[in-house]
Amino acid sequence: MTTSVEAPPKKETQPISRFSLDTWAVFLALGLSLLIWAGVIKHVPW
């Protein structure tokens, strides 16, 4: 008796992002703070 063993179909996975969402949020916050410090974006007094 012969049984054929088939490999499970390979799923195309999306490439994992190099940085997590938290890392992107930190980069965005630092970038915006640097732009405000440099005077590119007007400081909003609270």
PDB file of N, CA, C and O in Angstrom:
ATOM      1  N   MET A   1       0.844  -1.176   0.000  1.00  0.00           N
ATOM      2  CA  MET A   1       0.000   0.000   0.000  1.00  0.00           C
ATOM      3  C   MET A   1       0.891   1.241   0.000  1.00  0.00           C
ATOM      4  O   MET A   1       1.770   1.382   0.850  1.00  0.00           O
ATOM      5  N   THR A   2       0.664   2.115  -0.934  1.00  0.00           N
ATOM      6  CA  THR A   2       1.479   3.312  -1.065  1.00  0.00           C
ATOM      7  C   THR A   2       0.632   4.535  -0.713  1.00  0.00           C
ATOM      8  O   THR A   2      -0.472   4.716  -1.228  1.00  0.00           O
ATOM      9  N   THR A   3       1.167   5.354   0.162  1.00  0.00           N
ATOM     10  CA  THR A   3       0.479   6.600   0.508  1.00  0.00           C
ATOM     11  C   THR A   3       1.374   7.754   0.114  1.00  0.00           C
ATOM     12  O   THR A   3       2.582   7.730   0.346  1.00  0.00           O
ATOM     13  N   SER A   4       0.776   8.749  -0.476  1.00  0.00           N
ATOM     14  CA  SER A   4       1.553   9.926  -0.860  1.00  0.00           C
ATOM     15  C   SER A   4       1.486  10.953   0.262  1.00  0.00           C
ATOM     16  O   SER A   4       0.413  11.291   0.762  1.00  0.00           O
ATOM     17  N   VAL A   5       2.618  11.420   0.627  1.00  0.00           N
ATOM     18  CA  VAL A   5       2.699  12.429   1.676  1.00  0.00           C
ATOM     19  C   VAL A   5       2.956  13.764   0.998  1.00  0.00           C
ATOM     20  O   VAL A   5       4.004  13.987   0.392  1.00  0.00           O
ATOM     21  N   GLU A   6       1.979  14.639   1.115  1.00  0.00           N
ATOM     22  CA  GLU A   6       2.119  15.956   0.492  1.00  0.00           C
ATOM     23  C   GLU A   6       2.528  16.974   1.542  1.00  0.00           C
ATOM     24  O   GLU A   6       2.045  16.952   2.674  1.00  0.00           O
ATOM     25  N   ALA A   7       3.411  17.849   1.151  1.00  0.00           N
ATOM     26  CA  ALA A   7       3.820  18.924   2.057  1.00  0.00           C
ATOM     27  C   ALA A   7       2.666  19.902   2.182  1.00  0.00           C
ATOM     28  O   ALA A   7       1.955  20.159   1.211  1.00  0.00           O
ATOM     29  N   PRO A   8       2.477  20.449   3.377  1.00  0.00           N
ATOM     30  CA  PRO A   8       1.395  21.434   3.530  1.00  0.00           C
ATOM     31  C   PRO A   8       1.670  22.638   2.634  1.00  0.00           C
ATOM     32  O   PRO A   8       2.824  23.018   2.439  1.00  0.00           O
ATOM     33  N   PRO A   9       0.617  23.236   2.090  1.00  0.00           N
ATOM     34  CA  PRO A   9       0.830  24.391   1.203  1.00  0.00           C
ATOM     35  C   PRO A   9       1.492  25.536   1.956  1.00  0.00           C
ATOM     36  O   PRO A   9       1.125  25.858   3.086  1.00  0.00           O
ATOM     37  N   LYS A  10       2.461  26.132   1.309  1.00  0.00           N
ATOM     38  CA  LYS A  10       3.173  27.258   1.941  1.00  0.00           C
ATOM     39  C   LYS A  10       2.332  28.515   1.814  1.00  0.00           C
ATOM     40  O   LYS A  10       1.863  28.863   0.730  1.00  0.00           O
ATOM     41  N   LYS A  11       2.154  29.176   2.916  1.00  0.00           N
ATOM     42  CA  LYS A  11       1.394  30.425   2.911  1.00  0.00           C
ATOM     43  C   LYS A  11       2.362  31.574   2.732  1.00  0.00           C
ATOM     44  O   LYS A  11       3.436  31.606   3.332  1.00  0.00           O
ATOM     45  N   GLU A  12       1.963  32.513   1.898  1.00  0.00           N
ATOM     46  CA  GLU A  12       2.781  33.708   1.731  1.00  0.00           C
ATOM     47  C   GLU A  12       2.511  34.629   2.906  1.00  0.00           C
ATOM     48  O   GLU A  12       1.415  35.171   3.053  1.00  0.00           O
ATOM     49  N   THR A  13       3.505  34.794   3.722  1.00  0.00           N
ATOM     50  CA  THR A  13       3.333  35.653   4.887  1.00  0.00           C
ATOM     51  C   THR A  13       3.822  37.051   4.557  1.00  0.00           C
ATOM     52  O   THR A  13       4.739  37.239   3.757  1.00  0.00           O
ATOM     53  N   GLN A  14       3.192  38.019   5.189  1.00  0.00           N
ATOM     54  CA  GLN A  14       3.608  39.402   4.996  1.00  0.00           C
ATOM     55  C   GLN A  14       4.924  39.605   5.733  1.00  0.00           C
ATOM     56  O   GLN A  14       5.117  39.052   6.816  1.00  0.00           O
ATOM     57  N   PRO A  15       5.817  40.380   5.168  1.00  0.00           N
ATOM     58  CA  PRO A  15       7.087  40.625   5.864  1.00  0.00           C
ATOM     59  C   PRO A  15       6.834  41.357   7.182  1.00  0.00           C
ATOM     60  O   PRO A  15       6.050  42.303   7.252  1.00  0.00           O
ATOM     61  N   ILE A  16       7.507  40.897   8.195  1.00  0.00           N
ATOM     62  CA  ILE A  16       7.342  41.510   9.514  1.00  0.00           C
ATOM     63  C   ILE A  16       8.007  42.881   9.495  1.00  0.00           C
ATOM     64  O   ILE A  16       9.131  43.041   9.020  1.00  0.00           O
ATOM     65  N   SER A  17       7.288  43.858  10.021  1.00  0.00           N
ATOM     66  CA  SER A  17       7.818  45.218  10.059  1.00  0.00           C
ATOM     67  C   SER A  17       9.101  45.248  10.879  1.00  0.00           C
ATOM     68  O   SER A  17       9.227  44.551  11.886  1.00  0.00           O
ATOM     69  N   ARG A  18      10.026  46.044  10.442  1.00  0.00           N
ATOM     70  CA  ARG A  18      11.310  46.112  11.131  1.00  0.00           C
ATOM     71  C   ARG A  18      11.162  46.744  12.519  1.00  0.00           C
ATOM     72  O   ARG A  18      11.860  46.365  13.460  1.00  0.00           O
ATOM     73  N   PHE A  19      10.253  47.705  12.635  1.00  0.00           N
ATOM     74  CA  PHE A  19      10.019  48.367  13.909  1.00  0.00           C
ATOM     75  C   PHE A  19       8.577  48.150  14.335  1.00  0.00           C
ATOM     76  O   PHE A  19       7.674  48.081  13.501  1.00  0.00           O
ATOM     77  N   SER A  20       8.370  48.043  15.632  1.00  0.00           N
ATOM     78  CA  SER A  20       7.014  47.860  16.143  1.00  0.00           C
ATOM     79  C   SER A  20       6.272  49.197  16.128  1.00  0.00           C
ATOM     80  O   SER A  20       6.858  50.250  15.878  1.00  0.00           O
ATOM     81  N   LEU A  21       4.996  49.126  16.395  1.00  0.00           N
ATOM     82  CA  LEU A  21       4.170  50.337  16.416  1.00  0.00           C
ATOM     83  C   LEU A  21       4.642  51.288  17.513  1.00  0.00           C
ATOM     84  O   LEU A  21       4.635  52.505  17.323  1.00  0.00           O
ATOM     85  N   ASP A  22       5.050  50.748  18.650  1.00  0.00           N
ATOM     86  CA  ASP A  22       5.552  51.594  19.740  1.00  0.00           C
ATOM     87  C   ASP A  22       6.811  52.342  19.321  1.00  0.00           C
ATOM     88  O   ASP A  22       6.988  53.512  19.661  1.00  0.00           O
ATOM     89  N   THR A  23       7.681  51.665  18.585  1.00  0.00           N
ATOM     90  CA  THR A  23       8.918  52.310  18.136  1.00  0.00           C
ATOM     91  C   THR A  23       8.613  53.447  17.177  1.00  0.00           C
ATOM     92  O   THR A  23       9.224  54.513  17.257  1.00  0.00           O
ATOM     93  N   TRP A  24       7.661  53.220  16.263  1.00  0.00           N
ATOM     94  CA  TRP A  24       7.277  54.288  15.337  1.00  0.00           C
ATOM     95  C   TRP A  24       6.686  55.472  16.090  1.00  0.00           C
ATOM     96  O   TRP A  24       6.934  56.620  15.720  1.00  0.00           O
ATOM     97  N   ALA A  25       5.905  55.213  17.145  1.00  0.00           N
ATOM     98  CA  ALA A  25       5.310  56.298  17.929  1.00  0.00           C
ATOM     99  C   ALA A  25       6.402  57.120  18.619  1.00  0.00           C
ATOM    100  O   ALA A  25       6.310  58.346  18.683  1.00  0.00           O
ATOM    101  N   VAL A  26       7.426  56.451  19.128  1.00  0.00           N
ATOM    102  CA  VAL A  26       8.528  57.165  19.789  1.00  0.00           C
ATOM    103  C   VAL A  26       9.290  58.002  18.772  1.00  0.00           C
ATOM    104  O   VAL A  26       9.622  59.156  19.042  1.00  0.00           O
ATOM    105  N   PHE A  27       9.572  57.423  17.593  1.00  0.00           N
ATOM    106  CA  PHE A  27      10.263  58.185  16.547  1.00  0.00           C
ATOM    107  C   PHE A  27       9.456  59.410  16.128  1.00  0.00           C
ATOM    108  O   PHE A  27      10.019  60.487  15.930  1.00  0.00           O
ATOM    109  N   LEU A  28       8.154  59.252  15.993  1.00  0.00           N
ATOM    110  CA  LEU A  28       7.297  60.374  15.609  1.00  0.00           C
ATOM    111  C   LEU A  28       7.313  61.460  16.674  1.00  0.00           C
ATOM    112  O   LEU A  28       7.416  62.644  16.355  1.00  0.00           O
ATOM    113  N   ALA A  29       7.212  61.061  17.940  1.00  0.00           N
ATOM    114  CA  ALA A  29       7.214  62.041  19.027  1.00  0.00           C
ATOM    115  C   ALA A  29       8.553  62.778  19.104  1.00  0.00           C
ATOM    116  O   ALA A  29       8.586  63.995  19.291  1.00  0.00           O
ATOM    117  N   LEU A  30       9.642  62.046  18.959  1.00  0.00           N
ATOM    118  CA  LEU A  30      10.961  62.699  18.997  1.00  0.00           C
ATOM    119  C   LEU A  30      11.152  63.636  17.807  1.00  0.00           C
ATOM    120  O   LEU A  30      11.696  64.731  17.950  1.00  0.00           O
ATOM    121  N   GLY A  31      10.703  63.201  16.639  1.00  0.00           N
ATOM    122  CA  GLY A  31      10.824  64.040  15.450  1.00  0.00           C
ATOM    123  C   GLY A  31      10.028  65.322  15.579  1.00  0.00           C
ATOM    124  O   GLY A  31      10.517  66.401  15.244  1.00  0.00           O
ATOM    125  N   LEU A  32       8.791  65.203  16.068  1.00  0.00           N
ATOM    126  CA  LEU A  32       7.970  66.404  16.246  1.00  0.00           C
ATOM    127  C   LEU A  32       8.557  67.327  17.304  1.00  0.00           C
ATOM    128  O   LEU A  32       8.536  68.547  17.141  1.00  0.00           O
ATOM    129  N   SER A  33       9.077  66.762  18.383  1.00  0.00           N
ATOM    130  CA  SER A  33       9.662  67.615  19.423  1.00  0.00           C
ATOM    131  C   SER A  33      10.906  68.332  18.899  1.00  0.00           C
ATOM    132  O   SER A  33      11.152  69.484  19.256  1.00  0.00           O
ATOM    133  N   LEU A  34      11.684  67.663  18.062  1.00  0.00           N
ATOM    134  CA  LEU A  34      12.849  68.331  17.476  1.00  0.00           C
ATOM    135  C   LEU A  34      12.428  69.453  16.523  1.00  0.00           C
ATOM    136  O   LEU A  34      13.070  70.502  16.476  1.00  0.00           O
ATOM    137  N   LEU A  35      11.355  69.234  15.768  1.00  0.00           N
ATOM    138  CA  LEU A  35      10.876  70.286  14.867  1.00  0.00           C
ATOM    139  C   LEU A  35      10.350  71.482  15.648  1.00  0.00           C
ATOM    140  O   LEU A  35      10.539  72.624  15.230  1.00  0.00           O
ATOM    141  N   ILE A  36       9.698  71.237  16.769  1.00  0.00           N
ATOM    142  CA  ILE A  36       9.218  72.339  17.610  1.00  0.00           C
ATOM    143  C   ILE A  36      10.400  73.059  18.236  1.00  0.00           C
ATOM    144  O   ILE A  36      10.420  74.289  18.293  1.00  0.00           O
ATOM    145  N   TRP A  37      11.387  72.300  18.705  1.00  0.00           N
ATOM    146  CA  TRP A  37      12.575  72.899  19.326  1.00  0.00           C
ATOM    147  C   TRP A  37      13.352  73.746  18.318  1.00  0.00           C
ATOM    148  O   TRP A  37      13.900  74.792  18.666  1.00  0.00           O
ATOM    149  N   ALA A  38      13.393  73.283  17.061  1.00  0.00           N
ATOM    150  CA  ALA A  38      14.118  74.015  16.033  1.00  0.00           C
ATOM    151  C   ALA A  38      13.323  75.210  15.507  1.00  0.00           C
ATOM    152  O   ALA A  38      13.875  76.038  14.782  1.00  0.00           O
ATOM    153  N   GLY A  39      12.048  75.316  15.853  1.00  0.00           N
ATOM    154  CA  GLY A  39      11.250  76.446  15.441  1.00  0.00           C
ATOM    155  C   GLY A  39      10.528  76.244  14.123  1.00  0.00           C
ATOM    156  O   GLY A  39       9.923  77.181  13.603  1.00  0.00           O
ATOM    157  N   VAL A  40      10.580  75.032  13.569  1.00  0.00           N
ATOM    158  CA  VAL A  40       9.891  74.761  12.316  1.00  0.00           C
ATOM    159  C   VAL A  40       8.380  74.726  12.535  1.00  0.00           C
ATOM    160  O   VAL A  40       7.605  75.226  11.720  1.00  0.00           O
ATOM    161  N   ILE A  41       7.984  74.124  13.652  1.00  0.00           N
ATOM    162  CA  ILE A  41       6.579  74.063  14.037  1.00  0.00           C
ATOM    163  C   ILE A  41       6.398  75.016  15.211  1.00  0.00           C
ATOM    164  O   ILE A  41       7.198  75.019  16.147  1.00  0.00           O
ATOM    165  N   LYS A  42       5.346  75.822  15.158  1.00  0.00           N
ATOM    166  CA  LYS A  42       5.104  76.813  16.209  1.00  0.00           C
ATOM    167  C   LYS A  42       4.726  76.120  17.511  1.00  0.00           C
ATOM    168  O   LYS A  42       3.901  75.207  17.521  1.00  0.00           O
ATOM    169  N   HIS A  43       5.330  76.556  18.600  1.00  0.00           N
ATOM    170  CA  HIS A  43       5.025  76.024  19.917  1.00  0.00           C
ATOM    171  C   HIS A  43       3.638  76.502  20.349  1.00  0.00           C
ATOM    172  O   HIS A  43       3.317  77.684  20.228  1.00  0.00           O
ATOM    173  N   VAL A  44       2.831  75.587  20.845  1.00  0.00           N
ATOM    174  CA  VAL A  44       1.490  75.940  21.290  1.00  0.00           C
ATOM    175  C   VAL A  44       1.497  76.042  22.807  1.00  0.00           C
ATOM    176  O   VAL A  44       1.669  75.030  23.487  1.00  0.00           O
ATOM    177  N   PRO A  45       1.317  77.231  23.352  1.00  0.00           N
ATOM    178  CA  PRO A  45       1.285  77.361  24.806  1.00  0.00           C
ATOM    179  C   PRO A  45      -0.037  76.809  25.359  1.00  0.00           C
ATOM    180  O   PRO A  45      -1.113  77.158  24.873  1.00  0.00           O
ATOM    181  N   TRP A  46       0.052  75.986  26.330  1.00  0.00           N
ATOM    182  CA  TRP A  46      -1.162  75.414  26.919  1.00  0.00           C
ATOM    183  C   TRP A  46      -1.553  76.286  28.052  1.00  0.00           C
ATOM    184  O   TRP A  46      -2.552  76.019  28.719  1.00  0.00           O
TER     185      TRP A  46
END
